[in-house]
């Protein structure tokens, strides 16, 4: 039997469904993509794909698989973090709704106000005088002997034997005058010179260029040398 002749059509070409063409094109794209992936896999296994210069050439086949795995893990981590953030924002309004409902007090009817009953005033009790507050105790007297001159405190670091009785700075003249105790005059001349030179170095460090040592009667015992360095020791009563 002969094949049936298709009915005549008004179209110039036979009709083809676009969905069928789309399916055939998708199958062709998938086949081409599969062939391309197989080619890339073969080239990567052979070490033909380019890798960065720092990557060892012997491990070239592992570079691209590791890179793809790292990108996939990073994408999944970012997606999970975004999903958790959306879930927390969605849960917070729902969790706050019951609290607002609980905190809102229900309206109550105002109780009926009845007329206040007359209550007899309580008897006035005799007022007892309140005790007068005791005055605060006077502050303890200040012990002036405990106060220490700041300059004398600095010099005390170089005066373990407490040979310095008092310090009198004259900043305008760059001069520092030290009143010595009687124990200083009882020392030998070598000891007095050693202590005087030590205090001179301390005075220079504090910004005083001239140092003078006086006894209890305001007599000059030592002063800085006008030429050179060091201290000049004088006999008690010398005019300097």
Buried (B, 14 or more C-beta within 10 A) or exposed (E): EEEEEEEEEEEEEEEEEEEEEEEEEEEEEEEEEEEEEEEEBEEBEEEEBEBEEEEEEEEBBEBBEEEEEEEEEEEEEEEEEEEEEEEEEEEEEEEEEEEEEEEEEEEEEEEEEEEEEEEEEEEEEEEEEEEEEEEEEEEEEEEEEEEEEEBBEBBBEBBEEEBBBBBEBEEEEEBBBBBBBEEBBEBEEEEBBEBBBBBBEBBBEEEBEBBBBBBEEEBBBBBBEEEEEEBBBBEEEEEE
